[in-house]
Amino acid sequence: MLSVTEIAILGVGALLLFGPDRLPGIMRKAGHVMRDVQNTSQSFIREIERAADEHEATGGEPPTS
């Protein structure tokens, strides 16, 4: 976890690197990417749990295909 000081240093560095005009758009894009990653990981977990539930419902036997 980052401390308040480290976050402030990163914020100033980002401001100097990207400038005050581009920084809001970049942060907005980063927020969208983080939300997409979070949604994808939650979807993956749900699918794994669904497959595990199906596996348990069949008595733990492999599928017969």
mmCIF file as Biopython writes it, N, C-alpha, C and O atoms, coordinates in Angstrom:
data_model
#
loop_
_atom_site.group_PDB
_atom_site.id
_atom_site.type_symbol
_atom_site.label_atom_id
_atom_site.label_alt_id
_atom_site.label_comp_id
_atom_site.label_asym_id
_atom_site.label_entity_id
_atom_site.label_seq_id
_atom_site.pdbx_PDB_ins_code
_atom_site.Cartn_x
_atom_site.Cartn_y
_atom_site.Cartn_z
_atom_site.occupancy
_atom_site.B_iso_or_equiv
_atom_site.auth_seq_id
_atom_site.auth_asym_id
_atom_site.pdbx_PDB_model_num
ATOM 1   N N  . MET A ? 1  ? 0.848   -1.176  0.000   1.0 0.0 1  A 1 
ATOM 2   C CA . MET A ? 1  ? 0.000   0.000   0.000   1.0 0.0 1  A 1 
ATOM 3   C C  . MET A ? 1  ? 0.892   1.237   0.000   1.0 0.0 1  A 1 
ATOM 4   O O  . MET A ? 1  ? 1.932   1.268   0.658   1.0 0.0 1  A 1 
ATOM 5   N N  . LEU A ? 2  ? 0.481   2.227   -0.728  1.0 0.0 2  A 1 
ATOM 6   C CA . LEU A ? 2  ? 1.258   3.462   -0.816  1.0 0.0 2  A 1 
ATOM 7   C C  . LEU A ? 2  ? 0.902   4.415   0.321   1.0 0.0 2  A 1 
ATOM 8   O O  . LEU A ? 2  ? -0.256  4.515   0.727   1.0 0.0 2  A 1 
ATOM 9   N N  . SER A ? 3  ? 1.911   5.107   0.821   1.0 0.0 3  A 1 
ATOM 10  C CA . SER A ? 3  ? 1.671   6.112   1.854   1.0 0.0 3  A 1 
ATOM 11  C C  . SER A ? 3  ? 1.215   7.410   1.181   1.0 0.0 3  A 1 
ATOM 12  O O  . SER A ? 3  ? 1.274   7.546   -0.041  1.0 0.0 3  A 1 
ATOM 13  N N  . VAL A ? 4  ? 0.770   8.339   1.989   1.0 0.0 4  A 1 
ATOM 14  C CA . VAL A ? 4  ? 0.307   9.632   1.474   1.0 0.0 4  A 1 
ATOM 15  C C  . VAL A ? 4  ? 1.451   10.353  0.758   1.0 0.0 4  A 1 
ATOM 16  O O  . VAL A ? 4  ? 1.244   10.969  -0.287  1.0 0.0 4  A 1 
ATOM 17  N N  . THR A ? 5  ? 2.636   10.276  1.316   1.0 0.0 5  A 1 
ATOM 18  C CA . THR A ? 5  ? 3.799   10.934  0.706   1.0 0.0 5  A 1 
ATOM 19  C C  . THR A ? 5  ? 4.112   10.338  -0.657  1.0 0.0 5  A 1 
ATOM 20  O O  . THR A ? 5  ? 4.379   11.072  -1.609  1.0 0.0 5  A 1 
ATOM 21  N N  . GLU A ? 6  ? 4.083   9.019   -0.759  1.0 0.0 6  A 1 
ATOM 22  C CA . GLU A ? 6  ? 4.367   8.368   -2.044  1.0 0.0 6  A 1 
ATOM 23  C C  . GLU A ? 6  ? 3.319   8.713   -3.094  1.0 0.0 6  A 1 
ATOM 24  O O  . GLU A ? 6  ? 3.654   8.929   -4.258  1.0 0.0 6  A 1 
ATOM 25  N N  . ILE A ? 7  ? 2.052   8.766   -2.690  1.0 0.0 7  A 1 
ATOM 26  C CA . ILE A ? 7  ? 0.984   9.146   -3.618  1.0 0.0 7  A 1 
ATOM 27  C C  . ILE A ? 7  ? 1.182   10.582  -4.097  1.0 0.0 7  A 1 
ATOM 28  O O  . ILE A ? 7  ? 0.993   10.874  -5.277  1.0 0.0 7  A 1 
ATOM 29  N N  . ALA A ? 8  ? 1.563   11.477  -3.189  1.0 0.0 8  A 1 
ATOM 30  C CA . ALA A ? 8  ? 1.807   12.869  -3.571  1.0 0.0 8  A 1 
ATOM 31  C C  . ALA A ? 8  ? 2.966   12.966  -4.557  1.0 0.0 8  A 1 
ATOM 32  O O  . ALA A ? 8  ? 2.894   13.721  -5.526  1.0 0.0 8  A 1 
ATOM 33  N N  . ILE A ? 9  ? 4.035   12.207  -4.315  1.0 0.0 9  A 1 
ATOM 34  C CA . ILE A ? 9  ? 5.180   12.223  -5.229  1.0 0.0 9  A 1 
ATOM 35  C C  . ILE A ? 9  ? 4.772   11.698  -6.603  1.0 0.0 9  A 1 
ATOM 36  O O  . ILE A ? 9  ? 5.156   12.269  -7.623  1.0 0.0 9  A 1 
ATOM 37  N N  . LEU A ? 10 ? 3.997   10.617  -6.635  1.0 0.0 10 A 1 
ATOM 38  C CA . LEU A ? 10 ? 3.529   10.079  -7.914  1.0 0.0 10 A 1 
ATOM 39  C C  . LEU A ? 10 ? 2.622   11.079  -8.633  1.0 0.0 10 A 1 
ATOM 40  O O  . LEU A ? 10 ? 2.688   11.220  -9.854  1.0 0.0 10 A 1 
ATOM 41  N N  . GLY A ? 11 ? 1.773   11.775  -7.865  1.0 0.0 11 A 1 
ATOM 42  C CA . GLY A ? 11 ? 0.886   12.769  -8.460  1.0 0.0 11 A 1 
ATOM 43  C C  . GLY A ? 11 ? 1.657   13.926  -9.081  1.0 0.0 11 A 1 
ATOM 44  O O  . GLY A ? 11 ? 1.348   14.351  -10.194 1.0 0.0 11 A 1 
ATOM 45  N N  . VAL A ? 12 ? 2.649   14.434  -8.375  1.0 0.0 12 A 1 
ATOM 46  C CA . VAL A ? 12 ? 3.470   15.527  -8.905  1.0 0.0 12 A 1 
ATOM 47  C C  . VAL A ? 12 ? 4.251   15.050  -10.130 1.0 0.0 12 A 1 
ATOM 48  O O  . VAL A ? 12 ? 4.365   15.775  -11.118 1.0 0.0 12 A 1 
ATOM 49  N N  . GLY A ? 13 ? 4.788   13.834  -10.063 1.0 0.0 13 A 1 
ATOM 50  C CA . GLY A ? 13 ? 5.518   13.279  -11.214 1.0 0.0 13 A 1 
ATOM 51  C C  . GLY A ? 13 ? 4.625   13.140  -12.437 1.0 0.0 13 A 1 
ATOM 52  O O  . GLY A ? 13 ? 5.032   13.474  -13.550 1.0 0.0 13 A 1 
ATOM 53  N N  . ALA A ? 14 ? 3.406   12.644  -12.231 1.0 0.0 14 A 1 
ATOM 54  C CA . ALA A ? 14 ? 2.465   12.507  -13.348 1.0 0.0 14 A 1 
ATOM 55  C C  . ALA A ? 14 ? 2.097   13.874  -13.915 1.0 0.0 14 A 1 
ATOM 56  O O  . ALA A ? 14 ? 1.974   14.038  -15.129 1.0 0.0 14 A 1 
ATOM 57  N N  . LEU A ? 15 ? 1.923   14.844  -13.037 1.0 0.0 15 A 1 
ATOM 58  C CA . LEU A ? 15 ? 1.594   16.200  -13.490 1.0 0.0 15 A 1 
ATOM 59  C C  . LEU A ? 15 ? 2.722   16.785  -14.323 1.0 0.0 15 A 1 
ATOM 60  O O  . LEU A ? 15 ? 2.474   17.414  -15.352 1.0 0.0 15 A 1 
ATOM 61  N N  . LEU A ? 16 ? 3.956   16.582  -13.888 1.0 0.0 16 A 1 
ATOM 62  C CA . LEU A ? 16 ? 5.101   17.088  -14.644 1.0 0.0 16 A 1 
ATOM 63  C C  . LEU A ? 16 ? 5.289   16.332  -15.960 1.0 0.0 16 A 1 
ATOM 64  O O  . LEU A ? 16 ? 5.665   16.921  -16.973 1.0 0.0 16 A 1 
ATOM 65  N N  . LEU A ? 17 ? 5.029   15.031  -15.935 1.0 0.0 17 A 1 
ATOM 66  C CA . LEU A ? 17 ? 5.224   14.209  -17.126 1.0 0.0 17 A 1 
ATOM 67  C C  . LEU A ? 17 ? 4.171   14.468  -18.200 1.0 0.0 17 A 1 
ATOM 68  O O  . LEU A ? 17 ? 4.506   14.609  -19.376 1.0 0.0 17 A 1 
ATOM 69  N N  . PHE A ? 18 ? 2.907   14.531  -17.802 1.0 0.0 18 A 1 
ATOM 70  C CA . PHE A ? 18 ? 1.817   14.645  -18.778 1.0 0.0 18 A 1 
ATOM 71  C C  . PHE A ? 18 ? 1.264   16.061  -18.919 1.0 0.0 18 A 1 
ATOM 72  O O  . PHE A ? 18 ? 0.678   16.390  -19.950 1.0 0.0 18 A 1 
ATOM 73  N N  . GLY A ? 19 ? 1.435   16.882  -17.924 1.0 0.0 19 A 1 
ATOM 74  C CA . GLY A ? 19 ? 0.914   18.247  -17.981 1.0 0.0 19 A 1 
ATOM 75  C C  . GLY A ? 19 ? -0.511  18.324  -17.479 1.0 0.0 19 A 1 
ATOM 76  O O  . GLY A ? 19 ? -1.221  17.319  -17.457 1.0 0.0 19 A 1 
ATOM 77  N N  . PRO A ? 20 ? -0.933  19.512  -17.076 1.0 0.0 20 A 1 
ATOM 78  C CA . PRO A ? 20 ? -2.273  19.665  -16.497 1.0 0.0 20 A 1 
ATOM 79  C C  . PRO A ? 20 ? -3.408  19.497  -17.502 1.0 0.0 20 A 1 
ATOM 80  O O  . PRO A ? 20 ? -4.542  19.225  -17.108 1.0 0.0 20 A 1 
ATOM 81  N N  . ASP A ? 21 ? -3.122  19.653  -18.793 1.0 0.0 21 A 1 
ATOM 82  C CA . ASP A ? 21 ? -4.185  19.532  -19.788 1.0 0.0 21 A 1 
ATOM 83  C C  . ASP A ? 21 ? -4.514  18.075  -20.101 1.0 0.0 21 A 1 
ATOM 84  O O  . ASP A ? 21 ? -5.682  17.732  -20.279 1.0 0.0 21 A 1 
ATOM 85  N N  . ARG A ? 22 ? -3.495  17.213  -20.170 1.0 0.0 22 A 1 
ATOM 86  C CA . ARG A ? 22 ? -3.694  15.820  -20.558 1.0 0.0 22 A 1 
ATOM 87  C C  . ARG A ? 22 ? -3.951  14.890  -19.379 1.0 0.0 22 A 1 
ATOM 88  O O  . ARG A ? 22 ? -4.499  13.804  -19.566 1.0 0.0 22 A 1 
ATOM 89  N N  . LEU A ? 23 ? -3.567  15.291  -18.169 1.0 0.0 23 A 1 
ATOM 90  C CA . LEU A ? 23 ? -3.660  14.409  -17.008 1.0 0.0 23 A 1 
ATOM 91  C C  . LEU A ? 23 ? -5.091  13.942  -16.709 1.0 0.0 23 A 1 
ATOM 92  O O  . LEU A ? 23 ? -5.272  12.754  -16.444 1.0 0.0 23 A 1 
ATOM 93  N N  . PRO A ? 24 ? -6.111  14.799  -16.735 1.0 0.0 24 A 1 
ATOM 94  C CA . PRO A ? 24 ? -7.469  14.295  -16.457 1.0 0.0 24 A 1 
ATOM 95  C C  . PRO A ? 24 ? -7.921  13.217  -17.438 1.0 0.0 24 A 1 
ATOM 96  O O  . PRO A ? 24 ? -8.545  12.238  -17.028 1.0 0.0 24 A 1 
ATOM 97  N N  . GLY A ? 25 ? -7.621  13.376  -18.704 1.0 0.0 25 A 1 
ATOM 98  C CA . GLY A ? 25 ? -8.004  12.372  -19.696 1.0 0.0 25 A 1 
ATOM 99  C C  . GLY A ? 25 ? -7.273  11.061  -19.486 1.0 0.0 25 A 1 
ATOM 100 O O  . GLY A ? 25 ? -7.852  9.986   -19.639 1.0 0.0 25 A 1 
ATOM 101 N N  . ILE A ? 26 ? -6.007  11.151  -19.137 1.0 0.0 26 A 1 
ATOM 102 C CA . ILE A ? 26 ? -5.216  9.944   -18.893 1.0 0.0 26 A 1 
ATOM 103 C C  . ILE A ? 26 ? -5.746  9.221   -17.658 1.0 0.0 26 A 1 
ATOM 104 O O  . ILE A ? 26 ? -5.862  7.995   -17.668 1.0 0.0 26 A 1 
ATOM 105 N N  . MET A ? 27 ? -6.064  9.947   -16.612 1.0 0.0 27 A 1 
ATOM 106 C CA . MET A ? 27 ? -6.596  9.320   -15.400 1.0 0.0 27 A 1 
ATOM 107 C C  . MET A ? 27 ? -7.967  8.697   -15.660 1.0 0.0 27 A 1 
ATOM 108 O O  . MET A ? 27 ? -8.275  7.634   -15.123 1.0 0.0 27 A 1 
ATOM 109 N N  . ARG A ? 28 ? -8.784  9.348   -16.473 1.0 0.0 28 A 1 
ATOM 110 C CA . ARG A ? 28 ? -10.093 8.804   -16.828 1.0 0.0 28 A 1 
ATOM 111 C C  . ARG A ? 28 ? -9.925  7.485   -17.579 1.0 0.0 28 A 1 
ATOM 112 O O  . ARG A ? 28 ? -10.624 6.509   -17.308 1.0 0.0 28 A 1 
ATOM 113 N N  . LYS A ? 29 ? -8.981  7.474   -18.533 1.0 0.0 29 A 1 
ATOM 114 C CA . LYS A ? 29 ? -8.706  6.256   -19.298 1.0 0.0 29 A 1 
ATOM 115 C C  . LYS A ? 29 ? -8.194  5.155   -18.368 1.0 0.0 29 A 1 
ATOM 116 O O  . LYS A ? 29 ? -8.586  3.997   -18.515 1.0 0.0 29 A 1 
ATOM 117 N N  . ALA A ? 30 ? -7.331  5.495   -17.422 1.0 0.0 30 A 1 
ATOM 118 C CA . ALA A ? 30 ? -6.820  4.514   -16.459 1.0 0.0 30 A 1 
ATOM 119 C C  . ALA A ? 30 ? -7.963  3.950   -15.612 1.0 0.0 30 A 1 
ATOM 120 O O  . ALA A ? 30 ? -7.967  2.761   -15.293 1.0 0.0 30 A 1 
ATOM 121 N N  . GLY A ? 31 ? -8.911  4.778   -15.255 1.0 0.0 31 A 1 
ATOM 122 C CA . GLY A ? 31 ? -10.073 4.316   -14.494 1.0 0.0 31 A 1 
ATOM 123 C C  . GLY A ? 31 ? -10.910 3.331   -15.290 1.0 0.0 31 A 1 
ATOM 124 O O  . GLY A ? 31 ? -11.375 2.329   -14.747 1.0 0.0 31 A 1 
ATOM 125 N N  . HIS A ? 32 ? -11.107 3.610   -16.583 1.0 0.0 32 A 1 
ATOM 126 C CA . HIS A ? 32 ? -11.859 2.688   -17.448 1.0 0.0 32 A 1 
ATOM 127 C C  . HIS A ? 32 ? -11.134 1.350   -17.574 1.0 0.0 32 A 1 
ATOM 128 O O  . HIS A ? 32 ? -11.760 0.291   -17.523 1.0 0.0 32 A 1 
ATOM 129 N N  . VAL A ? 33 ? -9.826  1.403   -17.736 1.0 0.0 33 A 1 
ATOM 130 C CA . VAL A ? 33 ? -9.043  0.171   -17.857 1.0 0.0 33 A 1 
ATOM 131 C C  . VAL A ? 33 ? -9.136  -0.641  -16.569 1.0 0.0 33 A 1 
ATOM 132 O O  . VAL A ? 33 ? -9.319  -1.857  -16.615 1.0 0.0 33 A 1 
ATOM 133 N N  . MET A ? 34 ? -9.011  0.016   -15.430 1.0 0.0 34 A 1 
ATOM 134 C CA . MET A ? 34 ? -9.107  -0.693  -14.149 1.0 0.0 34 A 1 
ATOM 135 C C  . MET A ? 34 ? -10.487 -1.330  -13.977 1.0 0.0 34 A 1 
ATOM 136 O O  . MET A ? 34 ? -10.591 -2.456  -13.489 1.0 0.0 34 A 1 
ATOM 137 N N  . ARG A ? 35 ? -11.537 -0.625  -14.371 1.0 0.0 35 A 1 
ATOM 138 C CA . ARG A ? 35 ? -12.891 -1.182  -14.271 1.0 0.0 35 A 1 
ATOM 139 C C  . ARG A ? 35 ? -13.034 -2.390  -15.182 1.0 0.0 35 A 1 
ATOM 140 O O  . ARG A ? 35 ? -13.630 -3.391  -14.782 1.0 0.0 35 A 1 
ATOM 141 N N  . ASP A ? 36 ? -12.500 -2.321  -16.402 1.0 0.0 36 A 1 
ATOM 142 C CA . ASP A ? 36 ? -12.567 -3.456  -17.319 1.0 0.0 36 A 1 
ATOM 143 C C  . ASP A ? 36 ? -11.815 -4.663  -16.772 1.0 0.0 36 A 1 
ATOM 144 O O  . ASP A ? 36 ? -12.293 -5.792  -16.879 1.0 0.0 36 A 1 
ATOM 145 N N  . VAL A ? 37 ? -10.649 -4.435  -16.191 1.0 0.0 37 A 1 
ATOM 146 C CA . VAL A ? 37 ? -9.870  -5.539  -15.601 1.0 0.0 37 A 1 
ATOM 147 C C  . VAL A ? 37 ? -10.644 -6.158  -14.445 1.0 0.0 37 A 1 
ATOM 148 O O  . VAL A ? 37 ? -10.698 -7.381  -14.316 1.0 0.0 37 A 1 
ATOM 149 N N  . GLN A ? 38 ? -11.237 -5.326  -13.613 1.0 0.0 38 A 1 
ATOM 150 C CA . GLN A ? 38 ? -11.997 -5.824  -12.472 1.0 0.0 38 A 1 
ATOM 151 C C  . GLN A ? 38 ? -13.215 -6.622  -12.933 1.0 0.0 38 A 1 
ATOM 152 O O  . GLN A ? 38 ? -13.494 -7.687  -12.384 1.0 0.0 38 A 1 
ATOM 153 N N  . ASN A ? 39 ? -13.942 -6.123  -13.934 1.0 0.0 39 A 1 
ATOM 154 C CA . ASN A ? 39 ? -15.106 -6.842  -14.453 1.0 0.0 39 A 1 
ATOM 155 C C  . ASN A ? 39 ? -14.704 -8.173  -15.068 1.0 0.0 39 A 1 
ATOM 156 O O  . ASN A ? 39 ? -15.392 -9.177  -14.881 1.0 0.0 39 A 1 
ATOM 157 N N  . THR A ? 40 ? -13.593 -8.191  -15.802 1.0 0.0 40 A 1 
ATOM 158 C CA . THR A ? 40 ? -13.124 -9.418  -16.421 1.0 0.0 40 A 1 
ATOM 159 C C  . THR A ? 40 ? -12.736 -10.439 -15.371 1.0 0.0 40 A 1 
ATOM 160 O O  . THR A ? 40 ? -13.070 -11.616 -15.504 1.0 0.0 40 A 1 
ATOM 161 N N  . SER A ? 41 ? -12.040 -10.013 -14.335 1.0 0.0 41 A 1 
ATOM 162 C CA . SER A ? 41 ? -11.624 -10.958 -13.290 1.0 0.0 41 A 1 
ATOM 163 C C  . SER A ? 41 ? -12.836 -11.489 -12.525 1.0 0.0 41 A 1 
ATOM 164 O O  . SER A ? 41 ? -12.864 -12.667 -12.171 1.0 0.0 41 A 1 
ATOM 165 N N  . GLN A ? 42 ? -13.829 -10.654 -12.265 1.0 0.0 42 A 1 
ATOM 166 C CA . GLN A ? 42 ? -15.037 -11.122 -11.590 1.0 0.0 42 A 1 
ATOM 167 C C  . GLN A ? 42 ? -15.795 -12.113 -12.464 1.0 0.0 42 A 1 
ATOM 168 O O  . GLN A ? 42 ? -16.326 -13.103 -11.962 1.0 0.0 42 A 1 
ATOM 169 N N  . SER A ? 43 ? -15.849 -11.856 -13.752 1.0 0.0 43 A 1 
ATOM 170 C CA . SER A ? 43 ? -16.499 -12.778 -14.679 1.0 0.0 43 A 1 
ATOM 171 C C  . SER A ? 43 ? -15.778 -14.119 -14.714 1.0 0.0 43 A 1 
ATOM 172 O O  . SER A ? 43 ? -16.415 -15.172 -14.736 1.0 0.0 43 A 1 
ATOM 173 N N  . PHE A ? 44 ? -14.458 -14.077 -14.720 1.0 0.0 44 A 1 
ATOM 174 C CA . PHE A ? 44 ? -13.653 -15.299 -14.715 1.0 0.0 44 A 1 
ATOM 175 C C  . PHE A ? 44 ? -13.917 -16.104 -13.441 1.0 0.0 44 A 1 
ATOM 176 O O  . PHE A ? 44 ? -14.081 -17.322 -13.502 1.0 0.0 44 A 1 
ATOM 177 N N  . ILE A ? 45 ? -13.958 -15.440 -12.302 1.0 0.0 45 A 1 
ATOM 178 C CA . ILE A ? 45 ? -14.215 -16.129 -11.034 1.0 0.0 45 A 1 
ATOM 179 C C  . ILE A ? 45 ? -15.604 -16.762 -11.039 1.0 0.0 45 A 1 
ATOM 180 O O  . ILE A ? 45 ? -15.766 -17.900 -10.599 1.0 0.0 45 A 1 
ATOM 181 N N  . ARG A ? 46 ? -16.601 -16.039 -11.530 1.0 0.0 46 A 1 
ATOM 182 C CA . ARG A ? 46 ? -17.955 -16.596 -11.602 1.0 0.0 46 A 1 
ATOM 183 C C  . ARG A ? 46 ? -17.996 -17.838 -12.493 1.0 0.0 46 A 1 
ATOM 184 O O  . ARG A ? 46 ? -18.660 -18.820 -12.160 1.0 0.0 46 A 1 
ATOM 185 N N  . GLU A ? 47 ? -17.292 -17.796 -13.620 1.0 0.0 47 A 1 
ATOM 186 C CA . GLU A ? 47 ? -17.274 -18.936 -14.535 1.0 0.0 47 A 1 
ATOM 187 C C  . GLU A ? 47 ? -16.584 -20.143 -13.896 1.0 0.0 47 A 1 
ATOM 188 O O  . GLU A ? 47 ? -17.048 -21.271 -14.057 1.0 0.0 47 A 1 
ATOM 189 N N  . ILE A ? 48 ? -15.502 -19.924 -13.185 1.0 0.0 48 A 1 
ATOM 190 C CA . ILE A ? 48 ? -14.810 -21.014 -12.493 1.0 0.0 48 A 1 
ATOM 191 C C  . ILE A ? 48 ? -15.717 -21.616 -11.421 1.0 0.0 48 A 1 
ATOM 192 O O  . ILE A ? 48 ? -15.788 -22.838 -11.286 1.0 0.0 48 A 1 
ATOM 193 N N  . GLU A ? 49 ? -16.406 -20.774 -10.662 1.0 0.0 49 A 1 
ATOM 194 C CA . GLU A ? 49 ? -17.313 -21.271 -9.633  1.0 0.0 49 A 1 
ATOM 195 C C  . GLU A ? 49 ? -18.465 -22.051 -10.250 1.0 0.0 49 A 1 
ATOM 196 O O  . GLU A ? 49 ? -18.882 -23.074 -9.706  1.0 0.0 49 A 1 
ATOM 197 N N  . ARG A ? 50 ? -18.988 -21.573 -11.392 1.0 0.0 50 A 1 
ATOM 198 C CA . ARG A ? 50 ? -20.075 -22.278 -12.071 1.0 0.0 50 A 1 
ATOM 199 C C  . ARG A ? 50 ? -19.605 -23.650 -12.535 1.0 0.0 50 A 1 
ATOM 200 O O  . ARG A ? 50 ? -20.323 -24.638 -12.378 1.0 0.0 50 A 1 
ATOM 201 N N  . ALA A ? 51 ? -18.410 -23.719 -13.102 1.0 0.0 51 A 1 
ATOM 202 C CA . ALA A ? 51 ? -17.870 -24.991 -13.565 1.0 0.0 51 A 1 
ATOM 203 C C  . ALA A ? 51 ? -17.641 -25.939 -12.388 1.0 0.0 51 A 1 
ATOM 204 O O  . ALA A ? 51 ? -17.888 -27.139 -12.503 1.0 0.0 51 A 1 
ATOM 205 N N  . ALA A ? 52 ? -17.171 -25.409 -11.263 1.0 0.0 52 A 1 
ATOM 206 C CA . ALA A ? 52 ? -16.965 -26.246 -10.078 1.0 0.0 52 A 1 
ATOM 207 C C  . ALA A ? 52 ? -18.292 -26.771 -9.553  1.0 0.0 52 A 1 
ATOM 208 O O  . ALA A ? 52 ? -18.384 -27.930 -9.147  1.0 0.0 52 A 1 
ATOM 209 N N  . ASP A ? 53 ? -19.325 -25.926 -9.557  1.0 0.0 53 A 1 
ATOM 210 C CA . ASP A ? 53 ? -20.650 -26.365 -9.115  1.0 0.0 53 A 1 
ATOM 211 C C  . ASP A ? 53 ? -21.189 -27.461 -10.028 1.0 0.0 53 A 1 
ATOM 212 O O  . ASP A ? 53 ? -21.759 -28.439 -9.543  1.0 0.0 53 A 1 
ATOM 213 N N  . GLU A ? 54 ? -21.019 -27.314 -11.343 1.0 0.0 54 A 1 
ATOM 214 C CA . GLU A ? 54 ? -21.466 -28.341 -12.291 1.0 0.0 54 A 1 
ATOM 215 C C  . GLU A ? 54 ? -20.702 -29.639 -12.053 1.0 0.0 54 A 1 
ATOM 216 O O  . GLU A ? 54 ? -21.281 -30.724 -12.104 1.0 0.0 54 A 1 
ATOM 217 N N  . HIS A ? 55 ? -19.415 -29.526 -11.795 1.0 0.0 55 A 1 
ATOM 218 C CA . HIS A ? 55 ? -18.585 -30.707 -11.555 1.0 0.0 55 A 1 
ATOM 219 C C  . HIS A ? 55 ? -19.056 -31.448 -10.304 1.0 0.0 55 A 1 
ATOM 220 O O  . HIS A ? 55 ? -19.120 -32.677 -10.293 1.0 0.0 55 A 1 
ATOM 221 N N  . GLU A ? 56 ? -19.386 -30.693 -9.248  1.0 0.0 56 A 1 
ATOM 222 C CA . GLU A ? 56 ? -19.894 -31.310 -8.024  1.0 0.0 56 A 1 
ATOM 223 C C  . GLU A ? 56 ? -21.259 -31.931 -8.237  1.0 0.0 56 A 1 
ATOM 224 O O  . GLU A ? 56 ? -21.554 -32.976 -7.658  1.0 0.0 56 A 1 
ATOM 225 N N  . ALA A ? 57 ? -22.112 -31.303 -9.065  1.0 0.0 57 A 1 
ATOM 226 C CA . ALA A ? 57 ? -23.461 -31.813 -9.318  1.0 0.0 57 A 1 
ATOM 227 C C  . ALA A ? 57 ? -23.424 -33.137 -10.075 1.0 0.0 57 A 1 
ATOM 228 O O  . ALA A ? 57 ? -24.331 -33.956 -9.927  1.0 0.0 57 A 1 
ATOM 229 N N  . THR A ? 58 ? -22.402 -33.354 -10.873 1.0 0.0 58 A 1 
ATOM 230 C CA . THR A ? 58 ? -22.299 -34.615 -11.613 1.0 0.0 58 A 1 
ATOM 231 C C  . THR A ? 58 ? -21.589 -35.686 -10.806 1.0 0.0 58 A 1 
ATOM 232 O O  . THR A ? 58 ? -21.299 -36.763 -11.329 1.0 0.0 58 A 1 
ATOM 233 N N  . GLY A ? 59 ? -21.308 -35.413 -9.560  1.0 0.0 59 A 1 
ATOM 234 C CA . GLY A ? 59 ? -20.660 -36.397 -8.708  1.0 0.0 59 A 1 
ATOM 235 C C  . GLY A ? 59 ? -19.153 -36.405 -8.854  1.0 0.0 59 A 1 
ATOM 236 O O  . GLY A ? 59 ? -18.500 -37.346 -8.402  1.0 0.0 59 A 1 
ATOM 237 N N  . GLY A ? 60 ? -18.593 -35.401 -9.464  1.0 0.0 60 A 1 
ATOM 238 C CA . GLY A ? 60 ? -17.148 -35.305 -9.616  1.0 0.0 60 A 1 
ATOM 239 C C  . GLY A ? 60 ? -16.593 -36.142 -10.740 1.0 0.0 60 A 1 
ATOM 240 O O  . GLY A ? 60 ? -15.377 -36.293 -10.855 1.0 0.0 60 A 1 
ATOM 241 N N  . GLU A ? 61 ? -17.470 -36.698 -11.586 1.0 0.0 61 A 1 
ATOM 242 C CA . GLU A ? 61 ? -16.989 -37.505 -12.706 1.0 0.0 61 A 1 
ATOM 243 C C  . GLU A ? 61 ? -16.681 -36.603 -13.901 1.0 0.0 61 A 1 
ATOM 244 O O  . GLU A ? 61 ? -17.326 -35.570 -14.081 1.0 0.0 61 A 1 
ATOM 245 N N  . PRO A ? 62 ? -15.704 -36.987 -14.712 1.0 0.0 62 A 1 
ATOM 246 C CA . PRO A ? 62 ? -15.397 -36.177 -15.894 1.0 0.0 62 A 1 
ATOM 247 C C  . PRO A ? 62 ? -16.553 -36.235 -16.887 1.0 0.0 62 A 1 
ATOM 248 O O  . PRO A ? 62 ? -17.299 -37.214 -16.896 1.0 0.0 62 A 1 
ATOM 249 N N  . PRO A ? 63 ? -16.721 -35.213 -17.723 1.0 0.0 63 A 1 
ATOM 250 C CA . PRO A ? 63 ? -17.800 -35.198 -18.704 1.0 0.0 63 A 1 
ATOM 251 C C  . PRO A ? 63 ? -17.641 -36.334 -19.710 1.0 0.0 63 A 1 
ATOM 252 O O  . PRO A ? 63 ? -16.527 -36.740 -20.043 1.0 0.0 63 A 1 
ATOM 253 N N  . THR A ? 64 ? -18.769 -36.831 -20.180 1.0 0.0 64 A 1 
ATOM 254 C CA . THR A ? 64 ? -18.761 -37.953 -21.136 1.0 0.0 64 A 1 
ATOM 255 C C  . THR A ? 64 ? -19.043 -37.431 -22.543 1.0 0.0 64 A 1 
ATOM 256 O O  . THR A ? 64 ? -20.163 -37.547 -23.038 1.0 0.0 64 A 1 
ATOM 257 N N  . SER A ? 65 ? -18.045 -36.866 -23.172 1.0 0.0 65 A 1 
ATOM 258 C CA . SER A ? 65 ? -18.220 -36.358 -24.537 1.0 0.0 65 A 1 
ATOM 259 C C  . SER A ? 65 ? -17.230 -36.997 -25.459 1.0 0.0 65 A 1 
ATOM 260 O O  . SER A ? 65 ? -17.217 -36.699 -26.654 1.0 0.0 65 A 1 
#
